[in-house]
């Protein structure tokens, strides 16, 4: 187990190093001379890497503040959206994955799940906004043109209504990824040879599933944690744009449009790091569940 | 009770075949609609004043009209055509830089192959949409199709890489190496088999992915430019008033969803699988 975690940690470190090199290359574009030629770019890249080593991520060309300050102002909203969206994804995705993970229910639900998951996130977000505005008469901040913050810990019914739509939209995107991970893990576990062997040893079907099947499926699902994180971050980018919230993903979109490369690079680095970390955690916990004895 | 009980393989296989066939029929119908869009549409693209402003669906204007009085049925057909026309080259980019390059990269010398896998793995850790926006930012808005194709490529690369590594460990590869067949010949043989078996499903899978990405790019303002409106741009244009005029966004969104659904079914994707 320790050897596995060490290997995975080494892989994570290499991936993070690669992400830092990529982010530095993008951030180097902010230097005026970086586009003069290959040598100028390489020089700018080296300078940026040197600055990164000193935790100096540059200055935003839009606001004039530090890129780190811009990120600190916008990231909490995105992280909150992702965290609450993940909770919603578990609430919706786990039952769907378990109910439709096997047997006749899987066949019956297949076309319906395909149709539901074929809608792009921005279409799903607009559909939810339409239903909320016309059926529930909630205020929907689609068209006020002003980017605003969002309280993800609402203290009033109005705050709850404001947070519900973005969180639900992100949650639905995460739920699609979560239920897929569970059903994929269930299908993999179904083909394992130990099931028949345990049956021959006299264990009941329920005992086998409770003691061996469920941990295997849970572990198999955790392996896809990185994919779920990707789905949540993508959804957060679209949701912040659709509902006019000033999060980090929305900042990324605006920064690319305005060629603010220092901010773009930093946000890209953080998002890639989040996905890599989720992948690492998912794999390590899955390994611990499947191999609690610590076999090297 | 068995949580992981599976349906009988025959029935599952026949359902899969039915769904795939339905997907290809749907894609065929969409291809016909796209190639005949100028003939099928009652009005040319962007023709304003065809009917009253924001008229709801009726006998004469089946999909209603938008804020400029454009016929939504005609506009949806033209938008679908624009979306498919930008998604097709993007699909080719994904197949070439993802599936093909991934398969070949796996057979390169081990150190080089693993390095390439690592580099692409870093790109795969960035959401495809944000990667596409970044590529457009670094190039130009006219490159949206290529950017969508490149952003879907890392995932296709990783899949093809893993398949190529599996085939390298298969029995036929060991026999080939033992009998002195060169690595290049074995690669050519595996490539032919790989693409004859999976080209259609890989293409349909890539089409679903890039159709979503190109539309989302247009929705965010990074893709199609007026007057050439695709479905994403049509939905973005409807955003200010769709709460009161649902048909302005609903029909383009429905057309986009049907396109993605058909492509996913044709690819034989598992339900909800990322395209």
Interface residues (C-beta under 8 A of the other chain):
Chain A: X14 X15 X18 X19 X22 X26 X29 X98 X100 X101 X102 X103 X104 X106 X107 X109 X110 X111 X113 X114 X115 X116 X117 X118 X119 X120 X121 X122 X123 X126 X127 X129 X130 X133 X134 X140 X142 X143 X176 X177 X179 X180 X183 X184 X186 X187 X189 X190 X195 X205 X206 X209 X213 X214 X217 X226 X227 X230 X231 X233 X234 X237 X238 X241 X242 X249 X252 X253 X256 X257 X259 X264 X268 X271 X272 X275 X276 X279
Chain B: X1 X2 X3 X4 X5 X6 X7 X11 X12 X15 X19 X118 X119 X121 X122 X123 X125 X126 X127 X128 X129 X130 X133 X134 X136 X137 X138 X208 X212 X215 X216 X219 X220 X221 X222 X232 X235 X239 X240 X242 X243 X246 X249 X253 X256 X257 X258 X260 X261 X264 X265 X269 X270 X271 X272 X273 X274
